[in-house]
Amino acid sequence: MTEPTNQKNQPVQISVNLDTTPVLYTDNVNMTVNPNGVVLDIMQRLGPTNQVRIVSRIGMSREHAKKFLDKLGKLLLKSEGVVVTGEKIIN
């Protein structure tokens, strides 16, 4: 995975308060797009019912969504290589 950088391509330090920033599980995503941007409704199925609840909503510009798609695709390919070969793939 690539290291986050700012607009000057300098590394950005990320901090997370684990007490107030939970990891939210998702098994459903609804995507809405228009000329201005993209909204992702991150959802979780409620037991064995046909109901889901939105656990998070994320909005971004179309440009940012394209970058997100590119980075996620590359990350998934790298992780699949690790799973298949058992060896770490280095950039």
N, CA, C and O atoms as a printed pandas DataFrame, in Angstrom:
     atom_number atom_name residue_name chain_id  residue_number  x_coord  y_coord  z_coord
0              1         N          MET        A               1    0.847   -1.173    0.000
1              2        CA          MET        A               1    0.000    0.000    0.000
2              3         C          MET        A               1    0.890    1.232    0.000
3              4         O          MET        A               1    1.937    1.244    0.647
4              5         N          THR        A               2    0.489    2.246   -0.705
5              6        CA          THR        A               2    1.293    3.451   -0.778
6              7         C          THR        A               2    1.079    4.308    0.460
7              8         O          THR        A               2    0.027    4.266    1.098
8              9         N          GLU        A               3    2.080    5.066    0.773
9             10        CA          GLU        A               3    2.027    5.972    1.924
10            11         C          GLU        A               3    1.274    7.234    1.546
11            12         O          GLU        A               3    1.515    7.789    0.474
12            13         N          PRO        A               4    0.353    7.712    2.410
13            14        CA          PRO        A               4   -0.365    8.947    2.095
14            15         C          PRO        A               4    0.591   10.131    1.995
15            16         O          PRO        A               4    1.549   10.243    2.760
16            17         N          THR        A               5    0.310   11.010    1.037
17            18        CA          THR        A               5    1.148   12.195    0.857
18            19         C          THR        A               5    0.259   13.426    0.728
19            20         O          THR        A               5   -0.923   13.323    0.400
20            21         N          ASN        A               6    0.847   14.590    0.991
21            22        CA          ASN        A               6    0.096   15.835    0.802
22            23         C          ASN        A               6    0.292   16.306   -0.635
23            24         O          ASN        A               6    0.864   15.583   -1.451
24            25         N          GLN        A               7   -0.175   17.505   -0.951
25            26        CA          GLN        A               7   -0.101   17.991   -2.334
26            27         C          GLN        A               7    1.321   18.223   -2.808
27            28         O          GLN        A               7    1.562   18.303   -4.013
28            29         N          LYS        A               8    2.264   18.334   -1.888
29            30        CA          LYS        A               8    3.675   18.510   -2.257
30            31         C          LYS        A               8    4.403   17.169   -2.266
31            32         O          LYS        A               8    5.633   17.126   -2.299
32            33         N          ASN        A               9    3.632   16.060   -2.236
33            34        CA          ASN        A               9    4.174   14.701   -2.216
34            35         C          ASN        A               9    5.074   14.423   -1.022
35            36         O          ASN        A               9    6.009   13.629   -1.118
36            37         N          GLN        A              10    4.797   15.069    0.092
37            38        CA          GLN        A              10    5.513   14.789    1.326
38            39         C          GLN        A              10    4.666   13.831    2.153
39            40         O          GLN        A              10    3.441   13.944    2.142
40            41         N          PRO        A              11    5.290   12.872    2.885
41            42        CA          PRO        A              11    4.520   11.933    3.696
42            43         C          PRO        A              11    3.631   12.664    4.709
43            44         O          PRO        A              11    4.026   13.674    5.291
44            45         N          VAL        A              12    2.432   12.134    4.900
45            46        CA          VAL        A              12    1.470   12.679    5.846
46            47         C          VAL        A              12    1.389   11.720    7.030
47            48         O          VAL        A              12    1.270   10.509    6.846
48            49         N          GLN        A              13    1.451   12.258    8.229
49            50        CA          GLN        A              13    1.345   11.442    9.427
50            51         C          GLN        A              13   -0.133   11.264    9.781
51            52         O          GLN        A              13   -0.866   12.248    9.884
52            53         N          ILE        A              14   -0.575   10.023    9.966
53            54        CA          ILE        A              14   -1.966    9.730   10.277
54            55         C          ILE        A              14   -2.054    9.248   11.717
55            56         O          ILE        A              14   -1.277    8.394   12.145
56            57         N          SER        A              15   -3.012    9.806   12.465
57            58        CA          SER        A              15   -3.233    9.304   13.818
58            59         C          SER        A              15   -4.698    8.915   13.951
59            60         O          SER        A              15   -5.575    9.546   13.360
60            61         N          VAL        A              16   -4.955    7.870   14.733
61            62        CA          VAL        A              16   -6.305    7.369   14.938
62            63         C          VAL        A              16   -6.508    7.155   16.431
63            64         O          VAL        A              16   -5.688    6.521   17.095
64            65         N          ASN        A              17   -7.607    7.687   16.951
65            66        CA          ASN        A              17   -7.981    7.405   18.328
66            67         C          ASN        A              17   -8.838    6.146   18.293
67            68         O          ASN        A              17  -10.000    6.196   17.890
68            69         N          LEU        A              18   -8.273    5.022   18.711
69            70        CA          LEU        A              18   -8.968    3.744   18.617
70            71         C          LEU        A              18  -10.195    3.678   19.519
71            72         O          LEU        A              18  -11.078    2.848   19.302
72            73         N          ASP        A              19  -10.259    4.547   20.531
73            74        CA          ASP        A              19  -11.423    4.568   21.420
74            75         C          ASP        A              19  -12.635    5.227   20.780
75            76         O          ASP        A              19  -13.771    4.898   21.123
76            77         N          THR        A              20  -12.409    6.157   19.853
77            78        CA          THR        A              20  -13.520    6.899   19.267
78            79         C          THR        A              20  -13.692    6.672   17.769
79            80         O          THR        A              20  -14.594    7.245   17.158
80            81         N          THR        A              21  -12.834    5.838   17.168
81            82        CA          THR        A              21  -12.915    5.580   15.730
82            83         C          THR        A              21  -13.048    4.081   15.493
83            84         O          THR        A              21  -12.052    3.401   15.247
84            85         N          PRO        A              22  -14.274    3.562   15.566
85            86        CA          PRO        A              22  -14.458    2.123   15.393
86            87         C          PRO        A              22  -14.327    1.702   13.926
87            88         O          PRO        A              22  -14.475    2.521   13.018
88            89         N          VAL        A              23  -14.051    0.433   13.714
89            90        CA          VAL        A              23  -14.107   -0.146   12.381
90            91         C          VAL        A              23  -15.540   -0.615   12.189
91            92         O          VAL        A              23  -16.043   -1.416   12.976
92            93         N          LEU        A              24  -16.201   -0.121   11.149
93            94        CA          LEU        A              24  -17.592   -0.471   10.886
94            95         C          LEU        A              24  -17.650   -1.547    9.805
95            96         O          LEU        A              24  -17.149   -1.348    8.698
96            97         N          TYR        A              25  -18.254   -2.676   10.123
97            98        CA          TYR        A              25  -18.356   -3.780    9.167
98            99         C          TYR        A              25  -19.418   -3.472    8.125
99           100         O          TYR        A              25  -20.461   -2.901    8.442
100          101         N          THR        A              26  -19.152   -3.850    6.887
101          102        CA          THR        A              26  -20.125   -3.668    5.816
102          103         C          THR        A              26  -20.257   -4.935    4.998
103          104         O          THR        A              26  -19.277   -5.637    4.750
104          105         N          ASP        A              27  -21.480   -5.219    4.583
105          106        CA          ASP        A              27  -21.698   -6.298    3.633
106          107         C          ASP        A              27  -22.572   -5.824    2.468
107          108         O          ASP        A              27  -22.988   -6.617    1.624
108          109         N          ASN        A              28  -22.842   -4.511    2.440
109          110        CA          ASN        A              28  -23.609   -3.896    1.352
110          111         C          ASN        A              28  -23.121   -2.469    1.131
111          112         O          ASN        A              28  -22.800   -1.762    2.086
112          113         N          VAL        A              29  -23.068   -2.053   -0.121
113          114        CA          VAL        A              29  -22.723   -0.669   -0.447
114          115         C          VAL        A              29  -23.664   -0.204   -1.551
115          116         O          VAL        A              29  -23.846   -0.891   -2.556
116          117         N          ASN        A              30  -24.257    0.964   -1.355
117          118        CA          ASN        A              30  -25.075    1.586   -2.386
118          119         C          ASN        A              30  -24.317    2.820   -2.878
119          120         O          ASN        A              30  -23.887    3.648   -2.074
120          121         N          MET        A              31  -24.155    2.943   -4.188
121          122        CA          MET        A              31  -23.398    4.055   -4.753
122          123         C          MET        A              31  -24.313    4.948   -5.576
123          124         O          MET        A              31  -25.104    4.469   -6.388
124          125         N          THR        A              32  -24.196    6.252   -5.355
125          126        CA          THR        A              32  -24.952    7.240   -6.113
126          127         C          THR        A              32  -23.954    8.188   -6.749
127          128         O          THR        A              32  -23.023    8.648   -6.089
128          129         N          VAL        A              33  -24.141    8.481   -8.022
129          130        CA          VAL        A              33  -23.212    9.357   -8.717
130          131         C          VAL        A              33  -23.998   10.398   -9.507
131          132         O          VAL        A              33  -25.078   10.123  -10.030
132          133         N          ASN        A              34  -23.431   11.596   -9.579
133          134        CA          ASN        A              34  -23.983   12.649  -10.422
134          135         C          ASN        A              34  -22.808   13.430  -10.999
135          136         O          ASN        A              34  -21.665   13.100  -10.684
136          137         N          PRO        A              35  -23.028   14.431  -11.814
137          138        CA          PRO        A              35  -21.905   15.155  -12.425
138          139         C          PRO        A              35  -20.948   15.789  -11.409
139          140         O          PRO        A              35  -19.799   16.072  -11.749
140          141         N          ASN        A              36  -21.392   16.013  -10.187
141          142        CA          ASN        A              36  -20.545   16.669   -9.194
142          143         C          ASN        A              36  -19.766   15.724   -8.299
143          144         O          ASN        A              36  -18.728   16.113   -7.763
144          145         N          GLY        A              37  -20.231   14.494   -8.121
145          146        CA          GLY        A              37  -19.525   13.613   -7.207
146          147         C          GLY        A              37  -20.206   12.278   -6.997
147          148         O          GLY        A              37  -21.133   11.896   -7.710
148          149         N          VAL        A              38  -19.703   11.579   -5.978
149          150        CA          VAL        A              38  -20.129   10.223   -5.656
150          151         C          VAL        A              38  -20.467   10.173   -4.174
151          152         O          VAL        A              38  -19.777   10.778   -3.354
152          153         N          VAL        A              39  -21.539    9.444   -3.830
153          154        CA          VAL        A              39  -21.865    9.187   -2.430
154          155         C          VAL        A              39  -21.943    7.673   -2.252
155          156         O          VAL        A              39  -22.634    6.982   -2.999
156          157         N          LEU        A              40  -21.220    7.171   -1.249
157          158        CA          LEU        A              40  -21.261    5.751   -0.905
158          159         C          LEU        A              40  -22.050    5.605    0.390
159          160         O          LEU        A              40  -21.676    6.187    1.408
160          161         N          ASP        A              41  -23.135    4.836    0.367
161          162        CA          ASP        A              41  -23.854    4.483    1.578
162          163         C          ASP        A              41  -23.349    3.110    1.992
163          164         O          ASP        A              41  -23.642    2.109    1.340
164          165         N          ILE        A              42  -22.593    3.070    3.075
165          166        CA          ILE        A              42  -21.992    1.844    3.583
166          167         C          ILE        A              42  -23.017    1.210    4.529
167          168         O          ILE        A              42  -23.418    1.826    5.516
168          169         N          MET        A              43  -23.440   -0.026    4.224
169          170        CA          MET        A              43  -24.558   -0.626    4.948
170          171         C          MET        A              43  -24.197   -1.980    5.536
171          172         O          MET        A              43  -23.225   -2.623    5.139
172          173         N          GLN        A              44  -25.016   -2.387    6.496
173          174        CA          GLN        A              44  -24.831   -3.646    7.201
174          175         C          GLN        A              44  -26.183   -4.356    7.264
175          176         O          GLN        A              44  -27.187   -3.760    7.655
176          177         N          ARG        A              45  -26.200   -5.618    6.880
177          178        CA          ARG        A              45  -27.437   -6.398    6.927
178          179         C          ARG        A              45  -27.799   -6.658    8.388
179          180         O          ARG        A              45  -26.927   -6.928    9.214
180          181         N          LEU        A              46  -29.096   -6.575    8.696
181          182        CA          LEU        A              46  -29.579   -6.790   10.057
182          183         C          LEU        A              46  -30.036   -8.239   10.212
183          184         O          LEU        A              46  -31.188   -8.576    9.936
184          185         N          GLY        A              47  -29.117   -9.082   10.655
185          186        CA          GLY        A              47  -29.427  -10.492   10.886
186          187         C          GLY        A              47  -29.939  -11.181    9.637
187          188         O          GLY        A              47  -29.536  -10.846    8.523
188          189         N          PRO        A              48  -30.835  -12.155    9.827
189          190        CA          PRO        A              48  -31.349  -12.917    8.685
190          191         C          PRO        A              48  -32.554  -12.248    8.021
191          192         O          PRO        A              48  -33.362  -12.927    7.387
192          193         N          THR        A              49  -32.682  -10.939    8.156
193          194        CA          THR        A              49  -33.809  -10.218    7.565
194          195         C          THR        A              49  -33.402   -9.648    6.210
195          196         O          THR        A              49  -32.261   -9.808    5.778
196          197         N          ASN        A              50  -34.339   -8.987    5.549
197          198        CA          ASN        A              50  -34.021   -8.307    4.296
198          199         C          ASN        A              50  -33.793   -6.821    4.543
199          200         O          ASN        A              50  -33.870   -6.017    3.614
200          201         N          GLN        A              51  -33.512   -6.453    5.793
201          202        CA          GLN        A              51  -33.274   -5.056    6.149
202          203         C          GLN        A              51  -31.777   -4.781    6.280
203          204         O          GLN        A              51  -30.998   -5.639    6.698
204          205         N          VAL        A              52  -31.402   -3.556    5.908
205          206        CA          VAL        A              52  -30.027   -3.102    6.102
206          207         C          VAL        A              52  -30.078   -1.747    6.794
207          208         O          VAL        A              52  -31.079   -1.035    6.718
208          209         N          ARG        A              53  -28.979   -1.399    7.474
209          210        CA          ARG        A              53  -28.887   -0.063    8.055
210          211         C          ARG        A              53  -27.614    0.585    7.545
211          212         O          ARG        A              53  -26.597   -0.082    7.351
212          213         N          ILE        A              54  -27.679    1.876    7.332
213          214        CA          ILE        A              54  -26.505    2.622    6.896
214          215         C          ILE        A              54  -25.642    2.877    8.130
215          216         O          ILE        A              54  -26.110    3.446    9.116
216          217         N          VAL        A              55  -24.380    2.453    8.067
217          218        CA          VAL        A              55  -23.453    2.675    9.173
218          219         C          VAL        A              55  -22.533    3.853    8.901
219          220         O          VAL        A              55  -21.921    4.396    9.821
220          221         N          SER        A              56  -22.436    4.253    7.621
221          222        CA          SER        A              56  -21.611    5.406    7.272
222          223         C          SER        A              56  -21.977    5.882    5.874
223          224         O          SER        A              56  -22.370    5.089    5.018
224          225         N          ARG        A              57  -21.844    7.187    5.653
225          226        CA          ARG        A              57  -22.027    7.770    4.325
226          227         C          ARG        A              57  -20.745    8.519    3.984
227          228         O          ARG        A              57  -20.230    9.288    4.796
228          229         N          ILE        A              58  -20.240    8.291    2.784
229          230        CA          ILE        A              58  -18.997    8.915    2.354
230          231         C          ILE        A              58  -19.233    9.597    1.020
231          232         O          ILE        A              58  -19.682    8.964    0.064
232          233         N          GLY        A              59  -18.938   10.869    0.954
233          234        CA          GLY        A              59  -19.065   11.615   -0.284
234          235         C          GLY        A              59  -17.702   12.065   -0.771
235          236         O          GLY        A              59  -16.820   12.377    0.030
236          237         N          MET        A              60  -17.530   12.099   -2.089
237          238        CA          MET        A              60  -16.257   12.545   -2.665
238          239         C          MET        A              60  -16.494   13.052   -4.079
239          240         O          MET        A              60  -17.505   12.747   -4.711
240          241         N          SER        A              61  -15.536   13.832   -4.556
241          242        CA          SER        A              61  -15.598   14.314   -5.927
242          243         C          SER        A              61  -15.395   13.153   -6.895
243          244         O          SER        A              61  -14.886   12.099   -6.514
244          245         N          ARG        A              62  -15.789   13.349   -8.125
245          246        CA          ARG        A              62  -15.573   12.321   -9.144
246          247         C          ARG        A              62  -14.077   12.042   -9.325
247          248         O          ARG        A              62  -13.667   10.896   -9.512
248          249         N          GLU        A              63  -13.274   13.101   -9.266
249          250        CA          GLU        A              63  -11.821   12.939   -9.397
250          251         C          GLU        A              63  -11.271   12.071   -8.271
251          252         O          GLU        A              63  -10.472   11.166   -8.509
252          253         N          HIS        A              64  -11.701   12.350   -7.049
253          254        CA          HIS        A              64  -11.240   11.571   -5.906
254          255         C          HIS        A              64  -11.727   10.118   -6.012
255          256         O          HIS        A              64  -10.988    9.194   -5.675
256          257         N          ALA        A              65  -12.954    9.916   -6.474
257          258        CA          ALA        A              65  -13.492    8.567   -6.631
258          259         C          ALA        A              65  -12.653    7.760   -7.627
259          260         O          ALA        A              65  -12.412    6.572   -7.413
260          261         N          LYS        A              66  -12.210    8.399   -8.711
261          262        CA          LYS        A              66  -11.369    7.705   -9.688
262          263         C          LYS        A              66  -10.032    7.304   -9.072
263          264         O          LYS        A              66   -9.541    6.203   -9.317
264          265         N          LYS        A              67   -9.440    8.194   -8.274
265          266        CA          LYS        A              67   -8.179    7.872   -7.589
266          267         C          LYS        A              67   -8.388    6.737   -6.593
267          268         O          LYS        A              67   -7.561    5.831   -6.491
268          269         N          PHE        A              68   -9.503    6.793   -5.858
269          270        CA          PHE        A              68   -9.837    5.756   -4.887
270          271         C          PHE        A              68   -9.958    4.396   -5.580
271          272         O          PHE        A              68   -9.408    3.401   -5.108
272          273         N          LEU        A              69  -10.676    4.362   -6.695
273          274        CA          LEU        A              69  -10.859    3.132   -7.458
274          275         C          LEU        A              69   -9.513    2.564   -7.912
275          276         O          LEU        A              69   -9.277    1.360   -7.802
276          277         N          ASP        A              70   -8.635    3.425   -8.418
277          278        CA          ASP        A              70   -7.320    2.992   -8.881
278          279         C          ASP        A              70   -6.496    2.404   -7.739
279          280         O          ASP        A              70   -5.918    1.326   -7.881
280          281         N          LYS        A              71   -6.438    3.102   -6.617
281          282        CA          LYS        A              71   -5.638    2.642   -5.474
282          283         C          LYS        A              71   -6.206    1.355   -4.883
283          284         O          LYS        A              71   -5.450    0.442   -4.551
284          285         N          LEU        A              72   -7.538    1.273   -4.750
285          286        CA          LEU        A              72   -8.155    0.069   -4.200
286          287         C          LEU        A              72   -7.900   -1.128   -5.112
287          288         O          LEU        A              72   -7.594   -2.219   -4.630
288          289         N          GLY        A              73   -8.022   -0.934   -6.412
289          290        CA          GLY        A              73   -7.760   -2.015   -7.355
290          291         C          GLY        A              73   -6.332   -2.537   -7.247
291          292         O          GLY        A              73   -6.108   -3.747   -7.240
292          293         N          LYS        A              74   -5.369   -1.624   -7.163
293          294        CA          LYS        A              74   -3.963   -2.033   -7.038
294          295         C          LYS        A              74   -3.715   -2.755   -5.722
295          296         O          LYS        A              74   -2.991   -3.750   -5.685
296          297         N          LEU        A              75   -4.308   -2.262   -4.645
297          298        CA          LEU        A              75   -4.145   -2.891   -3.337
298          299         C          LEU        A              75   -4.726   -4.306   -3.328
299          300         O          LEU        A              75   -4.114   -5.227   -2.787
300          301         N          LEU        A              76   -5.905   -4.475   -3.926
301          302        CA          LEU        A              76   -6.509   -5.808   -3.985
302          303         C          LEU        A              76   -5.658   -6.766   -4.807
303          304         O          LEU        A              76   -5.495   -7.926   -4.429
304          305         N          LEU        A              77   -5.118   -6.300   -5.920
305          306        CA          LEU        A              77   -4.249   -7.162   -6.730
306          307         C          LEU        A              77   -3.014   -7.585   -5.957
307          308         O          LEU        A              77   -2.607   -8.745   -6.017
308          309         N          LYS        A              78   -2.414   -6.650   -5.231
309          310        CA          LYS        A              78   -1.226   -6.986   -4.434
310          311         C          LYS        A              78   -1.570   -8.003   -3.366
311          312         O          LYS        A              78   -0.824   -8.961   -3.163
312          313         N          SER        A              79   -2.684   -7.811   -2.681
313          314        CA          SER        A              79   -3.036   -8.731   -1.601
314          315         C          SER        A              79   -3.387  -10.109   -2.144
315          316         O          SER        A              79   -3.120  -11.113   -1.483
316          317         N          GLU        A              80   -3.980  -10.179   -3.330
317          318        CA          GLU        A              80   -4.272  -11.469   -3.944
318          319         C          GLU        A              80   -2.983  -12.199   -4.279
319          320         O          GLU        A              80   -2.907  -13.421   -4.151
320          321         N          GLY        A              81   -1.976  -11.462   -4.704
321          322        CA          GLY        A              81   -0.681  -12.078   -4.982
322          323         C          GLY        A              81   -0.072  -12.672   -3.741
323          324         O          GLY        A              81    0.539  -13.740   -3.804
324          325         N          VAL        A              82   -0.220  -12.010   -2.611
325          326        CA          VAL        A              82    0.309  -12.520   -1.344
326          327         C          VAL        A              82   -0.433  -13.785   -0.954
327          328         O          VAL        A              82    0.186  -14.749   -0.504
328          329         N          VAL        A              83   -1.751  -13.798   -1.120
329          330        CA          VAL        A              83   -2.551  -14.955   -0.742
330          331         C          VAL        A              83   -2.196  -16.155   -1.616
331          332         O          VAL        A              83   -2.062  -17.269   -1.110
332          333         N          VAL        A              84   -2.043  -15.940   -2.908
333          334        CA          VAL        A              84   -1.782  -17.032   -3.840
334          335         C          VAL        A              84   -0.359  -17.568   -3.661
335          336         O          VAL        A              84   -0.168  -18.784   -3.613
336          337         N          THR        A              85    0.625  -16.700   -3.562
337          338        CA          THR        A              85    2.006  -17.148   -3.527
338          339         C          THR        A              85    2.550  -17.315   -2.117
339          340         O          THR        A              85    3.516  -18.048   -1.909
340          341         N          GLY        A              86    1.942  -16.646   -1.151
341          342        CA          GLY        A              86    2.468  -16.684    0.202
342          343         C          GLY        A              86    3.669  -15.786    0.379
343          344         O          GLY        A              86    4.252  -15.743    1.463
344          345         N          GLU        A              87    4.055  -15.064   -0.668
345          346        CA          GLU        A              87    5.199  -14.157   -0.597
346          347         C          GLU        A              87    4.733  -12.732   -0.748
347          348         O          GLU        A              87    3.792  -12.448   -1.489
348          349         N          LYS        A              88    5.397  -11.833   -0.043
349          350        CA          LYS        A              88    5.046  -10.424   -0.116
350          351         C          LYS        A              88    5.520   -9.841   -1.443
351          352         O          LYS        A              88    6.639  -10.101   -1.885
352          353         N          ILE        A              89    4.654   -9.051   -2.070
353          354        CA          ILE        A              89    5.003   -8.374   -3.310
354          355         C          ILE        A              89    5.501   -6.982   -2.949
355          356         O          ILE        A              89    4.827   -6.250   -2.224
356          357         N          ILE        A              90    6.666   -6.614   -3.443
357          358        CA          ILE        A              90    7.266   -5.321   -3.144
358          359         C          ILE        A              90    7.106   -4.418   -4.353
359          360         O          ILE        A              90    7.312   -4.846   -5.488
360          361         N          ASN        A              91    6.731   -3.138   -4.101
361          362        CA          ASN        A              91    6.548   -2.169   -5.197
362          363         C          ASN        A              91    7.774   -2.080   -6.056
363          364         O          ASN        A              91    7.797   -1.317   -7.021
